[in-house]
Amino acid sequence: MAVIWKSEKRYEESGIPMGEPCFFCGEEADAPMVFWTGVKGTNLVLHPACAVDLTLRLYRDVHEVQQTLEVHIEMVTES
């Protein structure tokens, strides 16, 4: 996971084609952007504001699962 800034070398090295669509809104994304690479090498590109919106919606969905199933979902951390 990274935040990509246009002035950084890793923006050029990221391999993200210019105009890659934002995962959340579908609009063209350019630096600054939130950039994640998935397990199979797929890229997740988000505008910063879209990353916030997606995060809030994911938290809301997890909360609904916890309330419905009456369970607490533990955070998975890397070792």
C-alpha positions in Angstrom: 0.0 0.0 0.0 1.3 3.5 -0.8 0.3 7.0 -1.4 1.7 8.0 -4.8 2.7 11.6 -5.4 3.6 12.9 -8.8 6.9 14.2 -7.7 8.0 10.9 -6.4 10.1 8.4 -8.4 7.8 5.6 -7.4 5.0 7.2 -9.3 7.1 6.7 -12.5 8.1 3.2 -11.3 4.6 2.1 -10.2 3.6 1.0 -13.6 0.2 2.7 -13.3 -1.0 3.8 -16.7 -2.0 7.5 -16.7 -5.7 7.8 -16.4 -6.2 4.5 -14.5 -9.8 4.5 -13.3 -10.5 4.9 -9.5 -11.8 1.6 -8.1 -14.6 3.4 -6.2 -15.9 6.1 -8.5 -14.6 5.1 -11.9 -13.2 8.5 -12.7 -9.7 9.0 -14.0 -7.2 8.9 -11.1 -3.9 10.8 -11.1 -1.4 11.5 -8.4 -1.9 12.0 -5.5 -3.6 8.6 -5.2 -3.9 5.6 -2.9 -2.4 2.6 -4.6 -2.5 -1.0 -3.5 -1.4 -4.2 -5.3 -3.4 -7.3 -4.7 -2.3 -10.8 -4.1 -2.5 -11.7 -7.8 -0.8 -8.4 -8.9 -4.0 -6.5 -9.6 -3.9 -2.8 -8.8 -6.4 -0.9 -6.6 -6.2 2.8 -7.4 -8.3 5.3 -5.4 -8.6 9.1 -5.1 -7.8 10.0 -1.5 -11.5 11.1 -0.9 -12.7 7.8 -2.4 -10.4 5.9 -0.2 -12.1 7.5 2.8 -15.6 6.8 1.5 -14.7 3.2 0.8 -13.1 2.7 4.2 -16.2 4.1 5.9 -18.5 1.8 3.9 -16.3 -1.2 4.6 -16.4 -0.5 8.4 -20.2 -0.1 8.2 -20.5 -3.5 6.4 -18.3 -5.2 9.0 -20.3 -3.6 11.8 -23.5 -5.0 10.3 -22.0 -8.5 10.1 -20.8 -8.3 13.7 -24.3 -7.1 14.9 -26.2 -9.6 12.9 -24.0 -12.6 13.9 -23.2 -11.3 17.3 -19.5 -11.8 16.8 -16.4 -9.7 17.0 -14.2 -9.8 14.0 -10.5 -9.6 14.9 -8.1 -7.6 12.8 -5.6 -9.7 10.9 -2.1 -8.5 11.3 1.0 -9.5 9.3 3.8 -11.2 11.2 
